[in-house]
């Protein structure tokens, strides 16, 4: 199975955070993984706003992900159209784009964000508890 990795898991993996769930770590080490250009956009915006946990050099993050075997998934018009067709379970535009991309590309979204479980689609929650 190919996985699209949510932004927070990407950041935890990139910095070697102990917050990265073991199940996510196993997936990232053993299965094909994608990161979305939407995640880079999210990190850029939140870093610029001074948000805690987003103080990352985005170019370096991207380079590191690519060097470690992650494939980049660009945002397409098809993805943008699908975002508008998703039910309004929550308003986070970055999460909504990741969900749309996972559906459109027939890959599973790997996340620990329980809010995303409200969506029908290929979403795999990994617990940050134990």
N, C-alpha and C positions, 0 to 999 in steps of 0.2 A: 504494500500500500504506500502511496505517496502522500506526504503530509505538508500542509501549509501551516506554518508556525506563527502563532499570535505574537504580537510585538513584545509583550512583557516576558514571554518565555525566551524569545530571541535575545533580549537584553540580559536575562539571567544566565543564559548559556554563554554569551559572549564574554561576560566578566567572571564566569566560574562561580556564580552565586550559589550558596547552599540552599537558597529558596527554590531552585529548579527541582521539581519533583523527580524522584528516581525513575518513574515510568517514562517521563518526558526525556530524561537523559538517555535511557535505553533506546527510545525511538530515534532520537537525534543521532545516536552513534551507529544505528543498524539499518535504518530505512532511508529511502530517498526523501529529501526534505526541500521545501521551497520557502522562500521569504518573499513577501510582497513589497513592491516599491511603495505601497501605501504605508507600510511600517516605517520605512525610511522617512517618508513625508511626516508621519506622526511624530517620530523622534525629533526631526528638525524643528517642527512647530513647538512641541512641548519643551525642547531644550531652549529655544529662543524665548519662551515665556518664563524660563527659570524653574520649571517643574522639577521637583525632587525625583531622582532616579532616571532622569533623562539627560544628564550632563555627559553626553557621549559625542565624540567626533563622528558624524554620520558617514563621512567618506571612509574613515578608518573602519567603522562597523561594517559597511558594505564590503570593503575589500577583504576583511577578515572572514565574513560569511562565505564569500565566493571562494576564498583560498581553502576553506574547510569543507568544500563540497556541496554547499547549499546552492540551489539554482534560484535565480531571480525571476519572479513573476511580475511582469509589468501590468499596469492598469490599462484595460482596453475599453473601447466604447461599449462593447457587449457587457462588460462588468458594470459599467456605469448605469446602463439601462436596467440591469437586474437589481441594482440597489433600490431603484424606485419601485420595484415590484415586491420587495420584501415587506412583511407585516411590520407595523410600527412598534415592535416590542421595546425598543429603546432607541435613543437618538444619537449615539456615538457614531459619527460618520466613518471612522477608521474601522471599527468593528463591523459595521454594516458592509463596508467594501470587502473585508476579508471573508465574510460569509458569502457574499455574492461571488467572489472569486472561487471559493471552494466549490460552490454549487456548479458554476459555469465550467470549471476545469475538471470536475468529477474527482476531486481529492478531498481528504478529510482535514478539517481545521483542528489543530491541536491547541488547546487553551486550558487555563485554569479559571477562567472567568465564568462563574455560574450563570450570569445574566444571559450568556449566549445560548444556554440550553433551551431557552424558550423558542428558539427557531427550529423549524424542521430542516433537516439537512445533515450533511456529513460532519458532525461536530463531535469531537472526542474530548471530554473533560478529564483533566488529570488533577488530582487533589494536591494541594500544598500542605496538607496535614499528614505527617508521618508517611 
